[in-house]
Amino acid sequence: MDFQAGRVYAKNLGINLDLGGEKELFKWFLACLLFGKPIQQEVAKKTFFEFEKNNLTSPKRIINCVWDKLVKVLDDGHYVRYDYSTADKLLRVCGQLLDKYGTMRNLIKASDSIEDLKKRMLEFKGIGPVTAKIFIRDIKKVFLKIKLSEKNN
């Protein structure tokens, strides 16, 4: 998988954002949470695939997962430097997402613009500018599709 000059893209991880489906949107969000840490891209990629292998690719599945299991998945991906803090962050961020928006699509629908989406993402405890920038870089086209479909309904 080519990471195009050090950048990760959804398509590099087998994530198809084109349709704007909730599962793919959350998988990209999860990937961005992993890639947003100062960690080797190969480690973040391997860890993302561990989450897929363990069917932990929705906020509800992560919330319902015991903390020790999250740490094990992170460790299996060699995300060991940040395993405890990332397990905490994933539980917290997924809880915030579910409580405030319910879904990634609802988060996007609630946002007036890409800048507003970024602002809303930064309100999540544990999401910083790097994670938001990675997410938004690949989501722009989908953002417009979701906003247009909302207008047409």
C-alpha beads as a LAMMPS data file, in Angstrom:
LAMMPS data file: protein, C-alpha beads

153 atoms
152 bonds

1 atom types
1 bond types

-500.0 500.0 xlo xhi
-500.0 500.0 ylo yhi
-500.0 500.0 zlo zhi

Masses

1 110.0

Atoms # bond

1 1 1 0.000 0.000 0.000
2 1 1 1.409 3.301 -1.078
3 1 1 1.132 6.050 1.502
4 1 1 1.873 8.811 -1.031
5 1 1 4.720 10.829 0.466
6 1 1 3.989 9.882 4.072
7 1 1 0.256 10.564 3.987
8 1 1 -2.385 7.981 4.741
9 1 1 -5.631 8.012 2.799
10 1 1 -8.811 6.051 3.405
11 1 1 -8.376 4.108 0.164
12 1 1 -4.953 2.885 1.379
13 1 1 -6.758 1.119 4.209
14 1 1 -9.516 -0.342 2.040
15 1 1 -12.030 2.218 3.297
16 1 1 -14.533 3.369 0.658
17 1 1 -15.788 6.799 1.627
18 1 1 -17.436 7.462 -1.737
19 1 1 -20.841 6.233 -0.654
20 1 1 -20.779 8.083 2.661
21 1 1 -21.894 4.994 4.577
22 1 1 -21.770 5.108 8.355
23 1 1 -19.519 2.066 8.710
24 1 1 -16.899 3.460 6.345
25 1 1 -17.096 6.945 7.893
26 1 1 -16.454 5.544 11.356
27 1 1 -13.643 3.296 10.142
28 1 1 -11.937 6.378 8.680
29 1 1 -12.516 8.252 11.955
30 1 1 -10.984 5.346 13.896
31 1 1 -8.002 5.238 11.529
32 1 1 -7.468 8.969 11.989
33 1 1 -7.501 8.551 15.763
34 1 1 -4.710 5.983 15.405
35 1 1 -2.704 7.909 12.806
36 1 1 -3.051 11.174 14.752
37 1 1 -0.515 10.067 17.366
38 1 1 3.233 10.518 16.771
39 1 1 3.714 6.883 15.857
40 1 1 5.080 5.058 12.819
41 1 1 2.520 4.806 10.036
42 1 1 3.114 1.088 9.602
43 1 1 2.269 0.571 13.287
44 1 1 -0.903 2.664 13.023
45 1 1 -1.903 0.790 9.841
46 1 1 -1.283 -2.627 11.428
47 1 1 -3.266 -1.552 14.480
48 1 1 -6.181 -0.368 12.353
49 1 1 -6.272 -3.798 10.699
50 1 1 -6.255 -5.416 14.166
51 1 1 -9.392 -3.401 14.986
52 1 1 -10.988 -4.665 11.770
53 1 1 -9.915 -8.253 12.497
54 1 1 -11.544 -7.994 15.936
55 1 1 -14.702 -6.431 14.480
56 1 1 -14.194 -3.244 16.498
57 1 1 -15.198 -0.836 13.762
58 1 1 -18.193 0.948 15.252
59 1 1 -18.456 3.235 18.254
60 1 1 -20.932 0.870 19.936
61 1 1 -18.620 -2.123 19.540
62 1 1 -15.730 -0.137 21.007
63 1 1 -17.856 1.137 23.905
64 1 1 -19.047 -2.415 24.620
65 1 1 -15.508 -3.771 24.515
66 1 1 -13.693 -4.201 27.798
67 1 1 -10.689 -1.924 28.281
68 1 1 -8.261 -4.858 28.558
69 1 1 -9.384 -6.161 25.162
70 1 1 -8.795 -2.718 23.575
71 1 1 -5.302 -2.664 25.053
72 1 1 -4.655 -6.159 23.680
73 1 1 -5.792 -5.124 20.173
74 1 1 -3.530 -2.065 20.360
75 1 1 -0.641 -4.228 21.589
76 1 1 -1.234 -6.786 18.819
77 1 1 -0.783 -3.929 16.340
78 1 1 2.437 -2.922 18.168
79 1 1 0.804 0.339 19.292
80 1 1 2.381 -0.325 22.684
81 1 1 3.763 3.122 23.469
82 1 1 0.259 4.575 23.619
83 1 1 -1.840 1.500 24.339
84 1 1 -3.339 2.522 27.695
85 1 1 -3.942 6.167 26.808
86 1 1 -5.366 5.244 23.398
87 1 1 -7.744 2.681 24.904
88 1 1 -8.957 5.413 27.280
89 1 1 -9.251 7.900 24.409
90 1 1 -11.183 5.507 22.165
91 1 1 -13.713 4.781 24.900
92 1 1 -14.080 8.480 25.700
93 1 1 -14.324 9.691 22.086
94 1 1 -16.762 6.952 21.070
95 1 1 -18.899 7.787 24.093
96 1 1 -18.865 11.468 23.190
97 1 1 -19.754 10.695 19.575
98 1 1 -22.674 8.477 20.564
99 1 1 -23.940 10.868 23.251
100 1 1 -23.760 14.065 21.206
101 1 1 -24.350 12.950 17.608
102 1 1 -25.180 9.251 17.548
103 1 1 -23.358 8.689 14.259
104 1 1 -20.598 10.123 12.105
105 1 1 -23.212 11.071 9.495
106 1 1 -25.078 13.077 12.135
107 1 1 -21.838 14.819 13.094
108 1 1 -21.364 15.789 9.454
109 1 1 -25.027 16.803 9.046
110 1 1 -24.767 19.033 12.133
111 1 1 -21.772 20.845 10.646
112 1 1 -22.404 23.928 8.524
113 1 1 -19.053 23.702 6.759
114 1 1 -15.775 21.807 6.723
115 1 1 -14.412 24.371 9.181
116 1 1 -17.406 23.791 11.449
117 1 1 -16.809 20.031 11.228
118 1 1 -13.198 20.583 12.253
119 1 1 -14.314 22.765 15.166
120 1 1 -16.794 20.123 16.308
121 1 1 -14.138 17.406 16.102
122 1 1 -11.747 19.472 18.202
123 1 1 -14.420 19.675 20.912
124 1 1 -13.958 15.939 21.524
125 1 1 -11.556 15.430 24.418
126 1 1 -8.543 13.673 22.901
127 1 1 -8.878 14.877 19.314
128 1 1 -6.291 17.400 18.253
129 1 1 -5.532 19.329 15.089
130 1 1 -3.521 16.511 13.468
131 1 1 -6.342 13.977 13.773
132 1 1 -8.929 16.490 12.533
133 1 1 -6.714 17.481 9.589
134 1 1 -6.189 13.859 8.509
135 1 1 -9.918 13.127 8.742
136 1 1 -11.014 16.231 6.868
137 1 1 -8.453 15.831 4.094
138 1 1 -10.267 12.725 2.831
139 1 1 -13.817 13.616 3.825
140 1 1 -14.408 16.805 1.803
141 1 1 -16.129 15.124 -1.154
142 1 1 -18.262 12.952 1.131
143 1 1 -19.148 15.983 3.248
144 1 1 -20.683 17.651 0.194
145 1 1 -22.594 14.493 -0.793
146 1 1 -24.052 14.143 2.691
147 1 1 -24.998 17.817 2.868
148 1 1 -26.626 17.652 -0.597
149 1 1 -28.585 14.507 0.270
150 1 1 -29.782 16.225 3.439
151 1 1 -31.098 19.180 1.389
152 1 1 -32.905 16.862 -1.015
153 1 1 -34.731 15.023 1.786

Bonds

1 1 1 2
2 1 2 3
3 1 3 4
4 1 4 5
5 1 5 6
6 1 6 7
7 1 7 8
8 1 8 9
9 1 9 10
10 1 10 11
11 1 11 12
12 1 12 13
13 1 13 14
14 1 14 15
15 1 15 16
16 1 16 17
17 1 17 18
18 1 18 19
19 1 19 20
20 1 20 21
21 1 21 22
22 1 22 23
23 1 23 24
24 1 24 25
25 1 25 26
26 1 26 27
27 1 27 28
28 1 28 29
29 1 29 30
30 1 30 31
31 1 31 32
32 1 32 33
33 1 33 34
34 1 34 35
35 1 35 36
36 1 36 37
37 1 37 38
38 1 38 39
39 1 39 40
40 1 40 41
41 1 41 42
42 1 42 43
43 1 43 44
44 1 44 45
45 1 45 46
46 1 46 47
47 1 47 48
48 1 48 49
49 1 49 50
50 1 50 51
51 1 51 52
52 1 52 53
53 1 53 54
54 1 54 55
55 1 55 56
56 1 56 57
57 1 57 58
58 1 58 59
59 1 59 60
60 1 60 61
61 1 61 62
62 1 62 63
63 1 63 64
64 1 64 65
65 1 65 66
66 1 66 67
67 1 67 68
68 1 68 69
69 1 69 70
70 1 70 71
71 1 71 72
72 1 72 73
73 1 73 74
74 1 74 75
75 1 75 76
76 1 76 77
77 1 77 78
78 1 78 79
79 1 79 80
80 1 80 81
81 1 81 82
82 1 82 83
83 1 83 84
84 1 84 85
85 1 85 86
86 1 86 87
87 1 87 88
88 1 88 89
89 1 89 90
90 1 90 91
91 1 91 92
92 1 92 93
93 1 93 94
94 1 94 95
95 1 95 96
96 1 96 97
97 1 97 98
98 1 98 99
99 1 99 100
100 1 100 101
101 1 101 102
102 1 102 103
103 1 103 104
104 1 104 105
105 1 105 106
106 1 106 107
107 1 107 108
108 1 108 109
109 1 109 110
110 1 110 111
111 1 111 112
112 1 112 113
113 1 113 114
114 1 114 115
115 1 115 116
116 1 116 117
117 1 117 118
118 1 118 119
119 1 119 120
120 1 120 121
121 1 121 122
122 1 122 123
123 1 123 124
124 1 124 125
125 1 125 126
126 1 126 127
127 1 127 128
128 1 128 129
129 1 129 130
130 1 130 131
131 1 131 132
132 1 132 133
133 1 133 134
134 1 134 135
135 1 135 136
136 1 136 137
137 1 137 138
138 1 138 139
139 1 139 140
140 1 140 141
141 1 141 142
142 1 142 143
143 1 143 144
144 1 144 145
145 1 145 146
146 1 146 147
147 1 147 148
148 1 148 149
149 1 149 150
150 1 150 151
151 1 151 152
152 1 152 153
